[in-house]
Amino acid sequence: MNLFLWITIGFIIAGFVFLSFTKRKIEHRPNPTNSSIIWWVVGTARWGVAGIALITWAFYTIM
């Protein structure tokens, strides 16, 4: 398989793990601030857009 596809899969898995640990950390705070929740949503959206772009690019280079 193409190395670029493996890098894309690694990026998606690492991002998912990082975002889930960050969410758990925010949930366990006694009083989470609105700014931390907003930044988590912004980071999740950026990670999702980057993941979709990488998957599209990876399959475009493979095919």
ZARO-756437 format. One line per field, with one value per residue: x, y, z of N, C-alpha, C in turn; residue in three letters. Coordinates in Angstrom, 3 decimals, m for minus. Atoms other than C-alpha are relative to their C-alpha. Last residue first. Example, Ala and Ser with C-alpha at 12.3 -4.5 7.8 and 13.67 -1.06 7.14 Angstrom:
! ZARO-756437
nx: m0.820; 0.890
ny: m1.190; m1.190
nz: m0.060; 0.000
cax: 13.670; 12.300
cay: m1.060; m4.500
caz: 7.140; 7.800
cx: m0.770; 0.900
cy: 1.090; 1.200
cz: 0.730; 0.000
r: ser; ala
! end
This chain:
! ZARO-756437
nx: 0.755; m0.029; m1.347; m0.261; 0.670; m0.634; m1.292; 0.285; 0.567; m1.061; m0.883; 0.734; 0.111; m1.320; m0.225; 0.898; m0.505; m1.213; 0.409; 0.653; m1.034; m0.776; 0.852; 0.094; m1.257; m0.017; 0.942; m0.614; m1.065; 0.555; 0.315; m0.657; 0.727; 1.181; m0.248; m0.319; 1.177; 0.942; m0.608; 0.098; 1.397; 0.270; m0.623; 0.771; 1.244; m0.282; m0.457; 1.137; 0.907; m0.638; 0.046; 1.391; 0.459; m0.625; 0.690; 1.352; m0.150; m0.279; 1.253; 0.837; m0.411; m0.722; 0.828
ny: 0.348; 1.448; 0.395; m0.582; 0.843; 1.324; m0.106; m0.280; 1.224; 0.989; m0.419; 0.211; 1.431; 0.477; m0.516; 0.676; 1.354; m0.070; m0.337; 1.172; 0.990; m0.513; 0.130; 1.427; 0.406; m0.557; 0.800; 1.313; m0.114; 0.029; m1.309; m0.287; m1.099; m0.363; m1.250; 0.258; 0.468; m1.113; m0.962; 0.587; m0.084; m1.404; m0.296; 0.687; m0.711; m1.286; 0.274; 0.519; m1.112; m0.831; 0.723; 0.085; m1.336; m0.340; 0.816; m0.535; m1.255; 0.356; 0.475; m1.169; m0.579; m1.251; m1.180
nz: 1.207; 0.197; 0.435; 1.313; 0.983; 0.014; 0.691; 1.404; 0.576; 0.148; 1.098; 1.250; 0.246; 0.437; 1.354; 0.932; 0.155; 0.832; 1.367; 0.582; 0.290; 1.139; 1.188; 0.297; 0.639; 1.358; 0.790; 0.220; 0.997; 1.357; 0.555; 1.276; 0.629; m0.796; m0.719; m1.398; m0.737; m0.154; m0.923; m1.340; m0.410; m0.311; m1.288; m1.040; m0.263; m0.648; m1.366; m0.755; m0.280; m1.024; m1.272; m0.444; m0.385; m1.282; m1.014; m0.152; m0.745; m1.390; m0.579; m0.267; m1.277; 0.109; 0.000
cax: m6.252; m3.682; m3.005; m6.730; m7.308; m4.669; m5.908; m9.496; m8.357; m6.108; m8.861; m11.328; m8.807; m7.957; m11.646; m12.224; m9.162; m10.262; m13.765; m12.422; m10.048; m12.859; m15.104; m12.317; m11.583; m15.254; m15.279; m12.135; m13.588; m16.837; m15.009; m15.189; m16.203; m15.281; m13.052; m13.716; m15.533; m12.664; m10.118; m12.386; m12.746; m8.969; m8.488; m11.057; m9.470; m5.985; m7.170; m9.170; m6.288; m3.858; m6.255; m6.845; m3.183; m2.172; m4.684; m3.309; 0.280; m0.702; m2.290; 0.845; 2.960; 1.030; 0.000
cay: 5.752; 5.903; 9.652; 10.511; 8.059; 9.832; 13.316; 12.495; 10.888; 13.856; 16.388; 14.488; 14.300; 17.998; 18.919; 16.662; 17.916; 21.504; 20.762; 18.980; 21.838; 24.397; 22.303; 21.942; 25.669; 26.422; 24.080; 25.675; 29.149; 28.294; 27.451; 24.080; 24.203; 21.081; 19.770; 16.129; 16.892; 19.014; 16.245; 13.657; 15.906; 16.327; 12.565; 12.044; 14.742; 13.257; 9.713; 10.847; 12.963; 10.052; 7.758; 10.274; 11.182; 7.510; 6.734; 9.622; 8.515; 4.997; 6.377; 8.383; 5.245; 3.558; 0.000
caz: m8.461; m5.683; m5.967; m5.903; m3.047; m0.961; m1.888; m0.905; 2.336; 3.113; 2.408; 4.582; 7.398; 7.138; 7.268; 10.261; 12.148; 11.519; 12.817; 15.895; 16.646; 16.358; 18.632; 21.209; 20.986; 21.681; 24.676; 26.100; 25.528; 27.275; 30.459; 32.133; 35.826; 37.808; 35.026; 34.207; 30.947; 29.592; 30.235; 28.602; 25.573; 25.347; 25.569; 22.790; 20.642; 20.951; 20.187; 17.151; 15.903; 16.227; 14.336; 11.538; 11.171; 11.181; 8.415; 6.352; 6.934; 5.870; 2.687; 1.937; 2.287; m0.524; 0.000
cx: 0.587; m0.677; 0.095; 1.375; 0.178; m0.650; 0.682; 1.284; m0.281; m0.512; 1.113; 0.864; m0.713; m0.028; 1.339; 0.211; m0.861; 0.589; 1.214; m0.412; m0.567; 1.084; 0.751; m0.837; 0.007; 1.271; m0.021; m0.903; 0.678; 1.100; m0.545; m0.452; 0.681; m0.844; m1.235; 0.386; 0.276; m1.202; m0.934; 0.572; m0.186; m1.440; m0.236; 0.611; m0.846; m1.290; 0.239; 0.385; m1.205; m0.881; 0.610; m0.090; m1.417; m0.429; 0.569; m0.771; m1.364; 0.201; 0.187; m1.338; m0.871; 0.320; 0.872
cy: 0.730; m0.384; m1.495; m0.415; 0.549; m0.900; m1.363; 0.041; 0.193; m1.303; m1.018; 0.384; m0.312; m1.496; m0.481; 0.448; m0.771; m1.378; 0.057; 0.266; m1.250; m1.004; 0.473; m0.240; m1.485; m0.414; 0.485; m0.901; m1.341; 0.052; m0.155; 1.346; 0.327; 1.099; 0.359; 1.257; m0.188; m0.430; 1.185; 0.954; m0.553; 0.181; 1.449; 0.226; m0.690; 0.735; 1.298; m0.258; m0.429; 1.191; 0.832; m0.700; m0.056; 1.361; 0.293; m0.754; 0.633; 1.242; m0.390; m0.404; 1.196; 0.564; 1.243
cz: m1.154; m1.308; m0.238; m0.519; m1.414; m1.052; m0.110; m0.814; m1.490; m0.606; m0.220; m1.194; m1.299; m0.300; m0.536; m1.436; m1.016; m0.249; m0.924; m1.443; m0.637; m0.396; m1.245; m1.252; m0.309; m0.732; m1.448; m0.833; m0.243; m1.047; m1.412; m0.548; m1.330; m0.647; 0.805; 0.777; 1.486; 0.839; 0.247; 1.047; 1.405; 0.464; 0.419; 1.383; 1.068; 0.352; 0.752; 1.452; 0.811; 0.376; 1.123; 1.354; 0.556; 0.509; 1.388; 1.077; 0.254; 0.867; 1.458; 0.612; 0.372; 1.386; 0.000
r: met; ile; thr; tyr; phe; ala; trp; thr; ile; leu; ala; ile; gly; ala; val; gly; trp; arg; ala; thr; gly; val; val; trp; trp; ile; ile; ser; ser; asn; thr; pro; asn; pro; arg; his; glu; ile; lys; arg; lys; thr; phe; ser; leu; phe; val; phe; gly; ala; ile; ile; phe; gly; ile; thr; ile; trp; leu; phe; leu; asn; met
! end
